[in-house]
Every structure is written in C-alpha cells, then in structure tokens.
Amino acid sequence: MTCISIILVNYNGVDFLYDCLYSIKQFVEDSNYEVIIIDNASSDNSIKVIEDNFPLFRLICSPNNLGFGKANNLAVKYSRGEHLLFLNTDTILTENTPKILLDYLRKHEDIGAIGGRLTFKDGSFQLSYGKLPNLLVEFFYKIRVALDNKWHQIFSDFYDKKYSRVKTVDWITGACLMIRRDVFQDLNGFDESFFMYFEDIDICKRINESGFKVLYYPETTLIHLLGGSGRSMKKGINTYYRESQLHYYQKHLGQFQTKVLKLYLRFSGRI
C-alpha cells in the first residue's frame, strides 16, 4: 500500500498551482507516495498546467464545484495511502514535510492527525491551529487578528516563539493536515455540509472525541500564501465563511450560541 496520498483541491488556482506542485515534485523524494488533484470545474488554465507539467500526478476533473470537503472525500475514494495529507494549492513545500509528518505519526499511535508550521511568503509566522470556536473564543480571536494586522512583524515574532513547541491542540488548519486513513474513514471523512471553511475544525473535533490526539508539529515548515481558491467563487468568500460558521454552531454549540451569533451577524450587516 502507498504510504502517503497527497490530496489537493483546485479551483481556478492557476496563479499558485505550478509552484505548489513543483515543490511536491522537488522535495518529496520518497517514491512511496501519490498525488491526487481534484479540479472543481476550474475555468482558468489549471488543467493544462497540471497535464503539461505533472503528468504523473493523478488529475480528477469534477464537472461542478463540489466544495472543499466533498472534493477531498472524493479524492480519498481514489487514493491508496495509509496516511492522507490534505494540502492547499496555495502552499509551497520548503522541505520533505510529508515524510517528516509521517515519521512522527508512525512513532505515536495515539495521534490521529498532525500538521506543520506555516509561514507567510516573507517567512513570518502564520497561526495554523487553535481552540474550538465559540462566542468567547471568536471574540478574542478577532482582537488578535486586528492587532496582528496592525503590528504584524512584532506579533509574528512573538507568536513564533510562543508556538515553537510540539503540542496537542483542538484543531489544525486544512491547509496542511495529515490524517490516518483508518481514522478518516471511521469518521466518514469531512462533513460535506460545510462547502468551504470549518470542515477542518469539525473533523479535528471529531478526531479528538474519538480518542485520538490532534498534534501541532512545528519541526517542519511550509509556506501558505492564502487566498488560492476563493477569489473567483460564485458567492463571496465571506458568505461561504458565515454559512459554514453558522452550520458549525448549529451542529456543535446549541441554540443559544447560534441565536446570539445570528443576531450579531445581522446587526453588523454580515448576513
């Protein structure tokens, strides 16, 4: 059986796609892996870039945009790997991150999912995990983001030191998320009710609840450019985010917090 299935979902990501796939080809030297790309009905030049430059990577073309979770679930059906690495097309490997994550995962049977350290293009730290959402957590998260945007370099250096150790966490971003195949299948994969956003948080929550740990592993680093798949969506990114946020609250946090969230979003003009 193949050790690692590297799975990417692409939607009009031609500006990022070549650099991402080339970095996989360049750094993943272990022959016991496969790359599966689900194209979600792109209207740009993505398919040609893949076919012309990466003929050994498996390309599956969907006639319509399935969304992130559903497309990844489809890719898993075609995959053979014991371990599944979900990778965004706007990421760039700087080393053999898949093997580094795999080696650690194999030594620790209690870990169900693992993710590495992310940086922006300039090398500054990018937060890639967090606590499970609720009204209070999201309130403080908004403050953190505002401060980070205003004084990015200062906060980036602080976070880089603060988040420099291996630790178990509530969730890891789906930009770089390795999950054991048997764990993924036992949970029936991503919840396809999330079209985009929160499906990574949801599955990590379910992994923790199933008795496995979710691990942040900053001993390997990759670049995450952000914005690779959402710029040309039919709906705006904010709309998809809010729909998924509300679904997460309805699924996990009950009526009270969902109603409070809805009131806030309505009064603030976000829905």
C-alpha positions in Angstrom: 0.0 0.0 0.0 1.2 3.5 -0.7 2.4 5.3 2.4 1.1 8.8 1.7 -1.7 10.1 -0.5 -1.2 13.9 -1.0 -4.5 15.3 -1.9 -5.2 18.8 -3.3 -8.4 20.5 -4.3 -8.1 23.1 -7.0 -10.5 25.8 -8.1 -9.1 28.4 -10.5 -5.8 28.3 -8.7 -3.5 28.7 -11.7 -1.6 31.5 -10.1 -0.4 29.2 -7.3 -0.7 25.7 -8.7 2.6 25.3 -10.5 4.7 26.4 -7.6 2.8 24.1 -5.2 3.0 21.0 -7.4 6.6 21.7 -8.3 7.6 21.9 -4.7 6.0 18.5 -4.1 7.9 17.1 -7.0 11.1 18.7 -5.8 11.0 17.8 -2.1 9.0 14.6 -1.8 11.8 12.2 -2.8 10.3 9.1 -1.2 8.8 7.1 -4.1 6.1 5.6 -1.9 3.6 8.4 -2.3 0.9 9.6 -4.7 -0.5 13.0 -5.6 -4.3 13.3 -6.4 -5.7 16.6 -7.6 -9.4 17.2 -7.7 -10.2 20.1 -10.0 -13.5 21.7 -9.0 -14.6 22.8 -12.5 -11.9 25.5 -13.0 -12.4 27.9 -15.8 -8.8 29.1 -15.9 -5.7 27.3 -17.2 -5.3 25.0 -14.3 -5.9 21.7 -16.0 -3.4 22.4 -18.8 -0.8 23.4 -16.2 -1.2 20.0 -14.5 -1.4 17.9 -17.6 1.6 19.6 -19.3 3.9 19.7 -16.3 2.9 17.0 -13.9 1.7 14.0 -15.9 2.4 11.5 -13.2 0.1 13.2 -10.7 -3.5 11.9 -10.9 -6.0 14.5 -12.0 -9.7 14.1 -11.4 -12.0 16.7 -13.1 -15.3 17.4 -11.5 -18.0 18.8 -13.8 -19.0 21.2 -11.0 -17.6 22.8 -7.9 -18.0 20.3 -5.1 -16.6 22.5 -2.3 -13.6 21.6 -0.2 -14.8 18.8 2.0 -16.8 16.9 -0.6 -13.9 17.1 -3.2 -11.4 15.8 -0.6 -13.8 12.9 0.2 -14.0 12.1 -3.4 -10.2 12.1 -3.8 -9.9 9.7 -0.8 -12.0 7.2 -2.7 -9.4 7.1 -5.4 -6.4 7.1 -3.1 -4.4 4.2 -1.8 -2.4 5.8 1.0 -2.3 4.6 4.6 -2.0 8.3 5.5 -3.8 11.2 3.9 -2.1 14.6 3.6 -4.6 17.3 2.7 -2.7 20.2 1.2 -3.9 23.5 -0.2 -2.8 24.6 -3.6 -1.6 27.9 -2.3 1.1 26.1 -0.1 4.7 25.7 -1.1 6.9 23.0 0.5 10.4 24.0 1.6 11.4 20.5 2.7 10.0 17.0 2.7 7.2 17.9 5.0 5.0 14.8 4.2 7.8 12.4 5.2 8.6 14.4 8.4 5.0 14.3 9.5 4.6 10.7 8.5 7.7 9.6 10.5 6.4 11.3 13.7 2.9 9.9 13.2 4.2 6.4 12.8 6.0 6.6 16.2 2.9 7.8 18.0 -0.1 5.6 17.6 -2.3 7.8 19.8 -2.1 10.7 17.2 -4.9 10.7 14.6 -3.9 13.9 12.8 -0.9 16.2 12.5 0.0 19.5 10.9 3.2 21.5 10.5 4.3 25.1 11.0 3.0 27.6 8.4 4.6 30.9 7.3 3.6 33.7 5.0 5.7 34.2 1.9 8.1 36.6 3.7 8.8 33.8 6.3 6.8 35.4 9.1 4.8 33.2 11.3 1.2 32.2 10.4 -1.1 30.7 13.0 -2.3 27.3 11.8 -4.2 25.8 14.8 -6.5 27.0 17.6 -9.1 26.3 20.2 -12.5 25.1 19.2 -14.8 28.0 18.2 -17.4 29.5 20.5 -18.6 33.1 21.0 -15.9 33.9 23.6 -13.0 32.3 21.6 -14.0 34.0 18.4 -14.3 37.4 20.2 -10.7 37.2 21.4 -9.6 35.8 18.0 -11.0 38.9 16.3 -8.9 41.1 18.6 -5.8 39.0 18.0 -6.3 39.3 14.2 -6.8 43.1 14.4 -3.6 43.5 16.4 -1.7 41.1 14.2 -2.8 43.1 11.1 -1.7 46.4 12.6 1.6 45.2 14.0 2.3 42.0 12.1 6.0 41.7 12.5 6.0 42.3 16.2 3.2 39.8 16.8 4.7 37.4 14.3 8.0 37.2 16.2 6.1 36.8 19.5 3.9 34.0 18.1 6.9 32.3 16.5 8.4 31.9 20.0 5.2 31.2 21.7 4.1 28.4 19.3 7.5 26.8 18.8 6.9 23.6 20.6 5.1 20.4 19.7 1.7 20.3 21.4 -1.7 18.7 21.2 -4.4 21.1 20.0 -8.1 21.3 19.3 -7.7 21.7 15.5 -5.2 22.1 12.7 -5.9 24.0 9.5 -6.8 22.0 6.4 -4.0 23.9 4.5 -1.7 21.1 5.7 -3.4 18.3 7.6 -2.2 14.7 7.7 -4.8 12.2 9.0 -4.5 8.4 9.4 -6.6 6.8 6.7 -8.4 4.4 9.1 -9.3 7.3 11.4 -10.6 9.4 8.5 -12.7 6.5 7.2 -14.1 5.7 10.7 -15.3 9.3 10.9 -16.8 9.2 7.4 -14.4 11.9 6.2 -15.2 15.6 6.1 -18.7 16.7 6.8 -19.9 17.7 3.3 -22.5 20.1 4.8 -19.6 22.6 5.0 -19.0 23.8 1.5 -15.9 25.8 2.5 -14.4 26.7 5.9 -14.8 25.0 9.3 -14.7 21.5 7.8 -11.1 21.1 9.1 -12.1 22.3 12.6 -15.1 19.9 12.6 -13.1 16.8 11.6 -10.4 17.6 14.2 -13.1 18.0 16.9 -14.4 14.6 15.9 -10.9 13.1 15.9 -10.3 14.3 19.4 -13.7 13.0 20.5 -12.9 9.6 19.0 -9.9 9.2 21.4 -7.1 10.2 19.1 -5.0 13.4 19.5 -4.5 16.2 17.1 -0.9 17.5 17.0 0.8 20.7 16.0 4.3 19.8 14.9 6.5 22.9 14.2 9.6 20.9 13.4 8.7 21.2 9.7 7.7 24.4 7.9 5.9 25.2 4.7 4.7 28.5 3.1 1.0 29.3 2.9 0.2 32.2 0.6 -3.5 32.4 1.4 -6.4 33.1 -0.9 -5.7 30.4 -3.5 -9.1 29.0 -4.1 -11.6 31.6 -3.0 -11.1 34.7 -5.2 -13.4 33.6 -8.0 -16.1 31.8 -6.1 -19.7 32.3 -7.3 -20.6 33.5 -3.8 -18.3 35.8 -1.9 -15.8 34.3 0.5 -17.4 36.0 3.4 -20.8 34.4 2.5 -19.3 30.9 2.5 -17.5 31.6 5.7 -20.6 32.8 7.5 -22.7 29.8 6.2 -20.1 27.4 7.5 -19.7 29.2 10.8 -23.5 29.1 11.4 -23.6 25.4 10.5 -20.8 24.7 12.9 -22.6 26.5 15.7 -25.8 24.7 14.9 -24.0 21.3 14.9 -21.8 21.7 18.0 -22.8 24.7 20.1 -26.5 24.6 20.6 -29.4 27.0 20.0 -28.4 29.8 22.4 -25.0 30.5 20.9 -26.3 30.0 17.4 -29.0 32.6 18.0 -26.6 35.1 19.5 -24.3 34.6 16.6 -27.1 35.2 14.1 -28.2 38.4 15.9 -24.6 39.7 15.8 -24.2 38.9 12.1 -27.5 40.6 11.3 -26.9 43.7 13.3 -23.3 44.0 11.9 -24.6 43.5 8.3 -22.7 40.3 7.7 -25.7 38.3 6.7 
